[in-house]
Structures are given as C-alpha cells and as structure tokens.
Amino acid sequence: MTAPLLFTPLTLCGVELPNRIVVSPMCQYSAIDGMANDWHLVHLGKFAQGGAGTVFVEATAVRADGRITHGDLGLWSDEQIIPLRRIADFLVGQGSIPAIQLGHAGRKASTQRPWYGNGPLGPEDMARGDNSWAVVAPSPMPTDSGWLMPTELTVADLDGLCDAWKSATLRALEAGFQVIEIHAAHGYLLHEFLSPLSNFRTDAYGGEIEGRMRFPLEVVEAVRCVLPKDLPLFVRISAIDGVDGGWSLDDSGVFARALKVRGVDVVDCSSGGVGGPVTAARIPRGPGFQVPFAASVRKAADVRTMAVGLILDGQQAEDALQSEQADLIAIGREVLFNPNWPVQARAALGIEGSENWTNWPAQYGWWLERRERILRRS
C-alpha cells in the first residue's frame, strides 16, 4: 500500500521533514521579558511526542517594541537563546524538526493578552504591571478606534528593522532551529506594509503593490542572506484581507512569486487580521476554509504552500495534499484539543504499525498496547 502523503517525508533544502504535519505557531502570551519557560517547553514538547513532523515556536519578536503583548517571546537579546535551545533540543530528541516564527507586531503591539480583552491596554492591565509602549507602523493610522496611534517609520528605521530580523535569525540558529518563518500576516508590521488599508506612504515603500511589497521583501532578503542554504525559509501571509479594497488573492500570487525568487521555500497561507484581532476577521469560517488560498497561491506562483485553518482530521488533510492544494498541513487549535492528533491520524489512515502502538513514544505505547489487549478481552 502506498503511504499516505500526510506521512511521506518532504525534503526542503537540506532538511527532511519526517511527515507533512506542522504545528502552527500559536502565541501563549506567557513569557516574561521575552524569555521562554517551562510552559513553552511542555506546550510544544507534547506536540512532538504526539508525532508532528515539524513544531513551530510561536511568533517571536525581533525587537522588544514588536511584541503583541507583555507575554510574547522574543529574540532581541542573546539571553533569550538558552531557554529556546532547551525547547529545540527536546523537539529534536522526539524526532520533530524545530521551527520558529519571527515577527514584529507593528501598530498591533502593546495590546492586552487575549483573556483580558485582546484590545488596547487599559487601566486594569496597567494595574497588573502591563504598561503600554510606543508603537510603529508604515503610516500614522491606528488599528481601530481607541487603539494607539503609531509613529510612521522612517527609511532609517526600516534599515534597523532589517538588522533586527537578521540578528534574531542568527540567534534562532544558535538556539538550534532548523526552519525559520517570517510573519507577514494577521495585520502585523509586514502585513501593514502590504495592505492598501494600512499603508498610505508616498515614498518608495508605499503606493502600488511593488512599493508596498518593498520592505517585506527586504526583510526576506536580509533573513535569507544569513540563513544557511541548507535550511528552509517560510513566510506566513494573509492571503486576503477579507475587507473591501484590501489585499487580494491576486496580490498574494504576485507576492508569492517575488518571495520564491528571493529563496522562500514555503508560503504559509492564512488570512485576515488587518483591522483588529485576527480571530475577529470577517471571513466565513468552516472546516478547511483557508485551504483554497493555499491552492491558489501554489498554482499562481509555482511555489510550495502550507494550508491551515480548521483542518480537523487526517483524511481531510490527506485530501488537501492528494488534490495538490498544498504541500504541508498546519494544525493549530486541533492539536491544543488533541496533542496526539498526528499518531491518531496515522491509525485513521490505516498505516501499518498504527494498530500495535509502535508509532507512539515507547513510554506510552508500551502501556497502551496492554490497555488495548485488556479492552479486547473484556
């Protein structure tokens, strides 16, 4: 029997992903001064134990002022390397590829942790010690009414940000990560440059799509130049803004072609977020609702894509791969609900060995095989 594509290895540059299942970056808002801790180790480690081929560390800020909240991870300091190395080493030890997403929140920085409201910081947040800080953006326009007014970035500021992305990439390499993803989605800084709804610049970094792509592409070039050729580079995009007059799927095809020319190996296709929290985007949601975005970008740019968005079971994921809509499948909230989603998908797809627990960690499979025997006898 031919192995399902979901569990067929994929080599990107010099890195072999053991399967096509990727755990999406999911912010935990639980860091202190940008430092990873035991929560992050256990949160990410259980996904590797559950059989995911690649596990992404959440959006990690390249500068302190680029954090979404006070609880965001960071890589603006060498001190932040060691706790992240502990996580990367554990993921490798469980057979997964350690990956990290690097980003800057732009005008959506200095906000509340979601369980406190997911909006601008207020008096109650400041009473907890979460004081606000100045935010930056392509243009001096807030995310929405009541949000902080950002300072418009100068050309010199943009050069400094490129350097920050390069430095964070080098720190990520020192920490042992084998895949780097640049966050250019969900209304954060690079997406703010791309979208005509948030970029009103009149210089070389605004105007038509070529100008609005300029800075995100400069960041890609900066990261690719310090990333070894044998390590892959991903970019996450919001394939559509989902708002009238915003970034379109055709725009994403143009951007993806430019990314491919600059050495990007995978375009990670999400959506929305330009005008507020990404979870509040006005895009109809249902199982696999973003898979068609990955399919469109893949066809338009002849580039590998990663699909994400309410992919609920192994057969749904396998169908997306078999129909050539995507090359990788990113699972997010579904693995929060069930960290063992990958090994259970193996069983559901009928892969040899799944029935006798050999694909589970030995520490679990030994027990579960005996549990199964007892249940069969009862």
C-alpha positions as CSV (number, residue, x, y, z in Angstrom):
1,M,0.0,0.0,0.0
2,T,1.3,3.4,-0.9
3,A,1.9,5.5,2.2
4,P,-0.4,8.5,2.6
5,L,1.2,11.8,1.5
6,L,0.5,13.1,5.0
7,F,3.1,10.7,6.4
8,T,5.5,10.9,3.5
9,P,8.7,12.8,4.3
10,L,9.4,16.0,2.5
11,T,12.9,17.4,1.9
12,L,13.3,21.2,1.9
13,C,16.8,22.4,1.2
14,G,18.9,20.1,3.4
15,V,16.2,19.4,6.0
16,E,14.0,16.3,5.8
17,L,10.6,16.8,7.4
18,P,9.5,13.4,8.7
19,N,5.9,14.0,7.7
20,R,3.7,16.8,6.3
21,I,2.1,17.7,9.6
22,V,3.2,21.1,11.0
23,V,2.1,22.5,14.3
24,S,1.3,26.2,13.7
25,P,2.8,29.0,15.7
26,M,0.3,29.7,18.5
27,C,1.0,32.6,20.9
28,Q,0.8,31.6,24.5
29,Y,1.3,35.1,26.0
30,S,3.1,33.5,28.9
31,A,6.7,34.7,28.6
32,I,8.4,37.1,31.0
33,D,10.7,39.7,29.4
34,G,10.5,37.7,26.2
35,M,12.0,34.6,27.8
36,A,10.7,31.1,27.2
37,N,9.9,29.0,30.3
38,D,8.6,25.6,31.4
39,W,5.1,26.4,30.0
40,H,6.6,26.7,26.5
41,L,8.6,23.5,26.8
42,V,5.7,21.4,27.9
43,H,3.2,23.1,25.5
44,L,5.5,22.4,22.4
45,G,7.1,19.2,23.6
46,K,3.8,17.3,23.8
47,F,3.2,18.0,20.1
48,A,6.5,16.4,19.2
49,Q,5.6,13.4,21.4
50,G,2.3,13.3,19.5
51,G,4.0,12.7,16.2
52,A,4.1,16.1,14.5
53,G,6.9,16.3,11.9
54,T,7.6,20.0,12.5
55,V,6.7,22.1,15.5
56,F,6.7,25.9,15.4
57,V,7.5,28.1,18.3
58,E,5.0,31.0,18.4
59,A,5.5,34.5,16.9
60,T,8.8,35.6,18.5
61,A,9.5,39.4,18.5
62,V,12.7,40.6,16.8
63,R,12.5,43.7,19.0
64,A,11.0,44.5,22.4
65,D,8.7,47.1,20.9
66,G,7.5,44.4,18.4
67,R,5.7,42.3,21.0
68,I,2.0,41.9,20.7
69,T,1.7,41.7,24.5
70,H,3.9,41.7,27.5
71,G,3.7,37.9,27.4
72,D,5.3,37.4,23.9
73,L,8.5,35.5,23.3
74,G,11.5,37.5,21.9
75,L,14.9,37.0,20.3
76,W,16.2,40.6,20.6
77,S,18.7,39.5,23.2
78,D,21.4,36.8,23.5
79,E,19.9,35.9,26.9
80,Q,16.8,34.6,25.2
81,I,18.7,31.9,23.3
82,I,19.3,29.4,26.1
83,P,15.7,28.7,27.1
84,L,14.7,28.4,23.4
85,R,17.6,26.0,22.8
86,R,16.2,23.8,25.6
87,I,12.9,23.6,23.6
88,A,14.6,23.0,20.2
89,D,16.8,20.2,21.7
90,F,13.7,18.5,23.2
91,L,11.8,18.6,19.9
92,V,14.8,17.1,18.0
93,G,15.0,14.4,20.7
94,Q,11.4,13.4,19.9
95,G,12.0,13.2,16.2
96,S,10.5,16.6,15.2
97,I,12.0,19.5,13.3
98,P,12.2,22.6,15.5
99,A,10.9,25.7,13.7
100,I,10.4,29.3,14.8
101,Q,8.4,32.3,13.5
102,L,10.0,35.7,13.7
103,G,7.8,38.8,13.6
104,H,7.1,42.4,14.7
105,A,3.6,43.4,15.7
106,G,3.8,47.0,14.3
107,R,0.7,49.0,15.2
108,K,-0.9,46.0,16.9
109,A,1.9,45.9,19.5
110,S,1.3,46.9,23.1
111,T,-2.1,45.2,23.5
112,Q,-3.9,43.0,26.0
113,R,-3.4,39.3,26.4
114,P,-6.5,37.8,24.8
115,W,-8.1,36.6,28.0
116,Y,-8.0,40.2,29.2
117,G,-9.8,41.5,26.1
118,N,-7.5,41.3,23.1
119,G,-7.6,45.1,22.7
120,P,-5.6,48.2,23.6
121,L,-4.1,48.2,27.1
122,G,-6.2,49.9,29.7
123,P,-6.1,50.9,33.4
124,E,-6.8,47.4,34.6
125,D,-3.9,46.0,32.6
126,M,-1.6,48.7,33.8
127,A,-2.6,47.9,37.4
128,R,-1.3,44.3,36.7
129,G,2.0,45.8,35.5
130,D,1.3,45.7,31.8
131,N,2.2,49.2,30.9
132,S,1.9,50.4,27.3
133,W,4.8,51.4,25.0
134,A,5.1,53.4,21.8
135,V,4.2,51.6,18.6
136,V,5.3,52.0,15.0
137,A,3.8,51.4,11.6
138,P,4.1,52.2,7.9
139,S,1.7,55.1,8.3
140,P,0.3,57.0,11.3
141,M,-3.0,55.3,11.4
142,P,-4.3,53.2,14.4
143,T,-5.6,49.7,14.0
144,D,-9.1,50.8,15.0
145,S,-10.8,53.4,17.2
146,G,-9.3,53.5,20.6
147,W,-6.0,51.8,19.7
148,L,-2.6,53.5,20.0
149,M,-1.6,56.0,17.3
150,P,1.6,54.6,15.7
151,T,4.7,56.6,14.7
152,E,5.4,56.4,11.0
153,L,8.7,54.5,10.3
154,T,11.5,56.4,8.6
155,V,13.7,54.8,5.9
156,A,16.5,54.6,8.5
157,D,14.1,52.8,10.9
158,L,13.4,50.2,8.2
159,D,17.2,49.5,7.8
160,G,17.3,49.0,11.6
161,L,14.4,46.6,11.5
162,C,16.1,44.5,8.7
163,D,19.1,44.3,11.0
164,A,16.9,43.2,13.9
165,W,15.4,40.4,11.8
166,K,18.9,39.3,10.8
167,S,20.1,39.3,14.4
168,A,17.1,37.3,15.5
169,T,17.7,34.8,12.8
170,L,21.2,34.3,13.9
171,R,20.1,33.8,17.5
172,A,17.5,31.3,16.3
173,L,20.2,29.3,14.5
174,E,22.3,29.4,17.7
175,A,19.3,28.0,19.5
176,G,19.1,25.1,17.1
177,F,16.1,25.9,15.0
178,Q,16.1,24.3,11.5
179,V,13.2,26.2,9.9
180,I,12.7,30.0,10.1
181,E,9.3,31.6,9.2
182,I,8.9,35.4,8.7
183,H,5.5,36.6,9.9
184,A,3.9,38.8,7.2
185,A,0.2,38.1,8.1
186,H,-2.6,39.0,10.5
187,G,-2.2,42.7,10.5
188,Y,1.2,42.8,12.0
189,L,4.0,45.0,10.7
190,L,4.9,43.4,7.4
191,H,1.2,42.8,6.5
192,E,0.7,46.5,7.4
193,F,3.1,47.4,4.6
194,L,1.4,45.1,2.1
195,S,-2.2,46.1,2.6
196,P,-3.5,49.3,1.0
197,L,-5.8,49.6,4.1
198,S,-2.8,50.3,6.3
199,N,-0.1,51.7,4.1
200,F,-0.6,55.3,2.9
201,R,3.1,56.1,2.3
202,T,4.0,58.2,-0.7
203,D,7.7,57.2,-0.8
204,A,9.2,54.1,-2.4
205,Y,7.6,51.9,0.4
206,G,4.0,52.8,-0.5
207,G,1.7,53.3,-3.4
208,E,1.2,50.5,-5.9
209,I,1.8,46.9,-4.9
210,E,5.5,47.0,-5.9
211,G,6.2,49.7,-3.4
212,R,4.1,48.1,-0.6
213,M,6.0,44.8,-1.1
214,R,9.4,46.5,-1.0
215,F,10.0,46.4,2.8
216,P,8.7,42.9,3.4
217,L,10.9,41.7,0.5
218,E,13.9,43.5,2.0
219,V,13.3,41.6,5.3
220,V,13.1,38.3,3.4
221,E,16.4,39.2,1.6
222,A,18.0,40.1,4.9
223,V,17.0,36.8,6.6
224,R,17.8,34.7,3.6
225,C,21.4,36.1,3.4
226,V,22.2,34.9,6.9
227,L,20.2,31.7,6.8
228,P,22.4,28.8,5.5
229,K,21.4,27.5,2.1
230,D,20.6,24.1,3.5
231,L,17.9,25.5,5.9
232,P,14.4,26.4,4.6
233,L,12.7,29.7,4.8
234,F,8.9,30.0,5.2
235,V,6.8,33.2,5.0
236,R,3.3,33.4,6.5
237,I,0.9,35.6,4.7
238,S,-2.7,36.7,5.0
239,A,-3.8,35.6,1.5
240,I,-6.7,38.0,1.7
241,D,-7.7,40.9,4.0
242,G,-11.4,39.9,3.6
243,V,-12.3,43.6,3.5
244,D,-13.4,45.8,0.6
245,G,-10.4,47.5,-1.0
246,G,-7.9,45.3,0.8
247,W,-5.1,42.8,-0.1
248,S,-6.5,40.3,-2.5
249,L,-5.7,36.7,-3.6
250,D,-4.3,38.0,-6.8
251,D,-2.0,40.2,-4.8
252,S,-0.8,37.2,-2.9
253,G,0.1,35.4,-6.1
254,V,2.2,38.4,-7.1
255,F,3.9,38.5,-3.7
256,A,4.5,34.7,-3.6
257,R,6.2,34.9,-7.0
258,A,8.5,37.6,-5.6
259,L,9.1,35.5,-2.5
260,K,10.1,32.4,-4.5
261,V,12.7,34.5,-6.5
262,R,14.2,35.5,-3.2
263,G,14.7,32.0,-1.9
264,V,11.5,31.4,0.1
265,D,10.7,27.7,0.2
266,V,7.2,27.6,1.5
267,V,4.4,30.2,1.6
268,D,2.1,29.6,4.7
269,C,-1.4,30.8,3.7
270,S,-3.6,32.2,6.4
271,S,-5.9,35.2,6.1
272,G,-7.4,38.4,7.7
273,G,-6.4,40.5,10.7
274,V,-5.6,43.9,9.2
275,G,-8.3,45.8,11.1
276,G,-8.2,44.1,14.5
277,P,-7.7,40.7,16.2
278,V,-7.2,38.0,13.6
279,T,-9.8,35.9,15.4
280,A,-12.4,38.6,14.6
281,A,-11.7,38.7,10.9
282,R,-14.8,38.9,8.7
283,I,-14.1,35.8,6.7
284,P,-16.6,32.9,6.6
285,R,-15.2,30.0,8.6
286,G,-15.7,26.3,8.3
287,P,-13.6,23.2,8.0
288,G,-10.6,23.8,5.7
289,F,-11.8,27.4,5.0
290,Q,-8.3,28.6,4.1
291,V,-7.1,25.5,2.0
292,P,-8.3,27.2,-1.2
293,F,-6.0,30.1,-0.5
294,A,-3.0,27.7,-0.4
295,A,-4.2,26.1,-3.6
296,S,-4.5,29.4,-5.4
297,V,-1.1,30.7,-4.3
298,R,0.6,27.4,-5.1
299,K,-0.8,27.5,-8.7
300,A,-0.1,31.2,-9.2
301,A,3.5,31.2,-8.1
302,D,4.5,27.5,-8.6
303,V,5.7,27.5,-5.0
304,R,5.2,25.1,-2.1
305,T,2.4,26.1,0.2
306,M,1.2,25.2,3.7
307,A,-2.5,25.1,4.4
308,V,-4.0,26.0,7.7
309,G,-7.5,26.7,9.1
310,L,-9.9,24.2,10.8
311,I,-8.3,21.1,9.4
312,L,-9.9,18.6,11.7
313,D,-8.8,15.1,10.8
314,G,-6.3,13.1,8.9
315,Q,-8.5,12.3,5.9
316,Q,-9.2,16.0,5.3
317,A,-5.5,16.7,5.5
318,E,-4.7,13.9,3.1
319,D,-7.3,15.0,0.6
320,A,-5.8,18.5,0.5
321,L,-2.4,17.0,-0.2
322,Q,-3.6,14.5,-2.8
323,S,-5.5,17.2,-4.7
324,E,-2.3,19.3,-4.8
325,Q,-3.8,22.2,-2.9
326,A,-0.9,22.3,-0.5
327,D,2.4,20.6,0.3
328,L,2.2,20.8,4.1
329,I,-0.7,20.8,6.6
330,A,-0.5,23.2,9.6
331,I,-2.6,22.1,12.6
332,G,-3.3,24.7,15.3
333,R,-6.2,24.6,17.7
334,E,-7.0,21.0,16.8
335,V,-3.7,19.9,18.5
336,L,-4.5,22.0,21.5
337,F,-7.6,19.9,21.8
338,N,-5.8,16.7,21.0
339,P,-2.0,16.8,21.1
340,N,-1.9,13.2,19.8
341,W,-3.7,14.2,16.6
342,P,-0.7,13.0,14.3
343,V,-0.5,9.5,15.7
344,Q,-4.2,9.1,15.7
345,A,-4.3,10.3,12.1
346,R,-1.8,7.5,11.2
347,A,-4.2,5.0,12.6
348,A,-7.2,6.6,10.9
349,L,-5.4,6.4,7.5
350,G,-4.5,2.7,8.1
351,I,-0.8,3.0,8.2
352,E,1.0,-0.3,9.1
353,G,2.1,-0.4,12.7
354,S,-0.6,2.0,13.9
355,E,-2.7,-0.8,15.3
356,N,0.1,-2.0,17.7
357,W,1.1,1.4,19.0
358,T,4.7,1.3,17.6
359,N,4.3,4.8,16.3
360,W,3.7,6.3,19.8
361,P,6.5,7.2,22.1
362,A,7.8,3.9,23.7
363,Q,6.9,5.3,27.1
364,Y,3.3,5.5,26.1
365,G,3.0,2.7,23.5
366,W,4.1,0.0,26.0
367,W,1.2,0.9,28.2
368,L,-1.4,1.5,25.6
369,E,-0.7,-1.8,23.8
370,R,-1.6,-3.6,27.0
371,R,-4.6,-1.5,27.6
372,E,-5.8,-2.5,24.1
373,R,-5.4,-6.2,24.9
374,I,-7.4,-5.8,28.1
375,L,-10.2,-4.0,26.3
376,R,-10.4,-6.7,23.6
377,R,-10.7,-9.4,26.3
378,S,-13.4,-7.5,28.2
